[in-house]
Amino acid sequence: MAVSLSKGQGISLKKTENNLSRVTIGLGWDIQEQKKSFLGGLLGNKSTEHDLDVVAFLCDANGKVKNLGRDAQGNATLKNSDVIFFNNQRHSSGHIWLTGDNRTGAGDGDDEQIIVKLNDLDTQYQRVVFVVQIYKGTENNQHFGQIKNAFIRAVDASGKEMVRYDLSGVGQYENQRSLLFAELQRESAGWKFNAIGTGSPSDSFVEWLKQYA
């Protein structure tokens, strides 16, 4: 049975107890039913779907993203970088990748997944940080206060759910449009999973990236 964490807690994922050769970081969520105005209900207006994106930062021992995919002019492009997101879905090492983009959160189970081969990940990477953003959240007036049953979990190569962190706290994520959800931290015996759950009003993961660049 998976260990369930609360905000601020962490747990070691030891190689001797878990198959870390291929770990699935799964995220899921549901959307709260929004109250419709009389006129909106009469006209049958449909609210814009919430599009949540998961992003991973590969960080060094100093907690920094070393490779930002800079062009010849030195500008960060994030292409072929150490940032895994919808426009850079697979890392050049082949050891971490995003499986796809679920734009609705519909259905049971994981809505988005990042696969990471923790045993093969180069030792220069000491942390893997996971951020979730609501795409165009500001423009569409969407925030995490409208989202329920949000979770992040880690499943090992054998299919065993090792750890799970369910987002909770009614009201604390109102007007928060991106979230530093969790991180994996390298340890001598494996990796440690830390539940963070810190929100930001920005709907762009780039604002979080500035703290790691």
Summary of the structure (lengths in Angstrom):
residues: 213
radius of gyration: 17.7
end to end distance: 36.7
largest distance: 60.8
contacts: 634
relative contact order: 0.27
helix: 7%
strand: 39%
